[in-house]
Amino acid sequence: MLGIGRYIAFHTDHLVVVYAAFLFIINALGILNTVITADTGTIASKNEIGKLFGILQASESAAGMVGPVLGGTISHYLGKDAPLLAVVGIYTFLFFFMSWGYDGLVLYITPQDFF
């Protein structure tokens, strides 16, 4: 849904279609972020939860700074559709990871598994 919505929004000239596509994208991201935040909170102890969320927020902020530069570089060297294809590829990978590996890799990890 995320990849298809971005593809449609990128290739249309109609503002209504862009808003309709982003309606689905925003809802999907809201659901996905809520699930990831709730599940991430279970892998840290009460004493470390603030540190964990601080690291996650810093990573998200860094991605917000690096992403546009990386997207512009990819677009410059590989063509204007390359950043879109990269994002759709990442969404596809995340879809399969969430569908088949997320339960075993994230939900049941305890802090003791790291040591």
N, C-alpha and C positions, 0 to 999 in steps of 0.2 A: 504494500500500500504506500509506504514511504517513497520507494523508488519510482513507482508508476506515477504518483502525484507530482514528484519533482520533474520527471520527464515530460509530462503533459504541460506543466506550468512553463517549462523552459521553451517548448516548441509551439506554443500558441500565441496568437496575436490578440486574443479576446480577454479583456480584463475580468469578465464574469467567470470564465473558465479558470483563470489563474486563482481567483478567490475560492472557487469551488474545490480546486485541487488542494490549495493550502488549508482549507477546512479539514480535509481528511488527514493531511500531514500533521497539523497541529494537534488534532485529537489523538492520533497514533503516538506521537512523541510524548504527549501528556500521560497516556496510559503506560508507555514503556518506561518513562522516567520514574513514575510512581512505583512501579514494580521493582525496578532496579534499586531505587533508594530504600524501599522497605526491606528487600533481601540483603542489601549491603549492610544494613544496620544489625543484622543477625550474626555477622562474622566477626565482629569486634566485641570486646568486653565493655562493660559500662565505663571503665576508666579510660578506654582508648577510642570511644566512639566519636568524640569531638575531633581528635587528631585524624581519624579516618576520613570523616566528612570534610575536614579542612584540606586534606591531600586531594580528595576527589574534586572539590571546588577549585583548587589551584590547577589541577589537571584540565578541568573543563575550561577555565579561563585561558590557560596556555594554548589549548586547542583552538579557542576563539581568536587568538592572535596569529598562530602559525597557519591555521587552515586557509584563510584568504590568500596569504602569501604563497603557500604551496599550490592552491588552486590556480592562482594567476600564473605561476611558473609552469604548471602542467598545461594550462591553456596556451601559453606562449609557445611552448616547444612541441606539443602534441595535437593542438587544434582546439577549437572552441567547445567541442562535445566531450573532450577527454575528462575534465573535472566532473561533469555530470555522470559519466560512465564510472568514474572512480567512486563517487558517492553511492551510486546504485549498486556497485560491486560490494562495497562495505556493508550496505544494508542487507544485501543477499547473504553475505557471510554471517552477519549478526542474526538474521532470521534462522538460518540452519543451526547456528550455535545455540540460540535460545530454544529451538524446537527439540534438538537431540542431545545437547551436552550440558545445558545450563543446570539442570537439577543435580547431576552428579559432580559438577565442577565447582559450583558456587554455593548452592543452598546447604550442602551438608559439610562444608569446610568449617573447622573450628580453629581457634588460635593455636592449639597444640599441633595441628597439622603442619604448621610452618616451622616448627622446631624439632 
